[in-house]
C-alpha cells in the first residue's frame, strides 16, 4: 500500500512539472484580493501576493502616466522589436513565432550568468484584448505555453540550437490601463514567472522585482517616444 501511495505521489509530481498551469496563474493574477504593498518609489507602487500552489510571489507594479494607452499596447504587441526595446538586456533573444487574429505566439531565450539558460513560448490573447478596449479597464494578458503541445517541434529545434536550456512552462502576465479623473492613465503590470529548476526563493523574488521595474520602465519609455 505504501509503495502504491508513493507511486501516485511521484506520478502527480511528474504531471505537475510537465503540464503548464499558466491559466490558473492568470486567474490568480486577475484577482484583486490579497495584494500587499512591498515598496513605493516616487509615484510607483510595487505590491505582491502569494500564488496558491506555487512557492514564489506574484508581483504588481503601478504608475500613473500621460502616455496614451494605444502607444503602450503598440509596444507590448510589437514582439519583434523587444530586443530593441529591452536594449539594456544583452542576454535576451526574442522571436515572433505566429501572428493570427486571435493571438500572437512569441519565443524568448535568456542567457543567465552562473545558472542554466531559460527559454519559453508565450501567448498574447488578442480576442480578450480587443474586447477590453471599450471598457474602463483595458488589458492585455499573456500565458506561457506547454512545450509538449502544438509547438513541440519548434521547441525541440530551439533545444538543439540553444543547447537544451531549461523550459519555463508556468507563468502569466497582465497589463491593465485605466483612465483617471485627472486625464492621466494608471498603468499596472502583474506578473508571475516560475523560473523552473532549482534556485533559492529569496534570490528569485529579488531578481523578479528588479526585472519587473526595469521592464516596466523600458516599455513606458519606448511608448512615450512613439506617441
Buried (B, 14 or more C-beta within 10 A) or exposed (E): EEEEEEEEEEEEEEEEEEEBBBEBBBEBBEEEEEBEEBEEEEEBBBBBBEBEEBEBBBBBBBBBBEBBBEBBBBBBBBBEBBBEBBEEBEEBBBBBBBBEEEBBBBBBBBBBEEEBBBBBBBBBBBEEBEEBEEEEEBBBBBBBBBBEEEBEEBBEEBBEEBEEBBBBBBBBBBBBBBBEEEEBBBBBBBBBBBBBEEBEEEEBBEBBBEBBBEBBBBBBEBBBEEE
